[in-house]
Amino acid sequence: MPKLGVNIDHVATLRQARYLGLLDSPNCEPHTLEAASACERAGAEGITVHLRADRRHIQDQDVFRLRNSIITKLNLELGNTSEILETALQVLPDEVCLVPESRQEVTTEGGLDVVKNAKNLRKTVERLQAAGIRVSMFIEPMGEQIVAAADLGTEAVELHTGAYANATPEFREDELERLRAAQKLATEKGLIVNAGHGINYDNVRALLGIKGWNEFNIGHSIVSRALFVGLENAVRDMVRLLKE
């Protein structure tokens, strides 16, 4: 069964709404460390955070604290910028997932264009791997992007599942087939294959019909359910679905 990585960015989003710039306040909540611990207790096998250039949710302090505290895997998402890269090399997460980033977007929309940016990405991949960090790339389920990621020597890819998650019923099967073909190609290229974006408690079932996934990274849907059932229960519900 695929492992579950929980993205806790939205926990930090809620905190920043009230405590922007006040992380050391005794009243500061909710705590990202507490959220990560709850996810781990409930069966998550990794914690994902996105350190964005504008620091709209996760802060540097969060990442360092998580690195020193969690007992599972830390997956750090970041754009290919020199400042964030230097932070990653100090933190030394287990895995870095390189993602596209735009200040105008609410959350990451679409995959990284590895084909177009291969030259700039190569040096980043080499520096991360030299530090012992596994490198993944968040890409569209397209053959040329998978081949380009493999050619750069990355160990993993995370296939963007947003088009599938947002597809109307008549196009859902087409998007599933696209993911199935991409997953097969990536596996043949020797890549670890993860998936993420827009996965929820309903649409995850069809994705599980595709064999060979390593990990699903899920955030918004789990944090949304947590408002009503609690974070540990929300994570347990997703872990149960993956097992079934």
Protein Blocks (a to p, Z undefined) as FASTA:
>chain_A
ZZddddfklmmmmmmmmmgoilmpckbccdfklmmmmmmmnopabdcddddfklpmbcfk
lmmmmmmmmmbdcdddddddfklmmmmmmnopabdcdddddfkbmbdedjddfklmmmmm
mmmmmmmmmnopacdddddddfklmmmmmmnopabdcddfklmmmpcfklmmmmmmmmmm
mmmmmmmnopacddeehiafklmmmmmmpghifbdcdfklmmmmmmmnojklmmmmmmmm
mmZZ
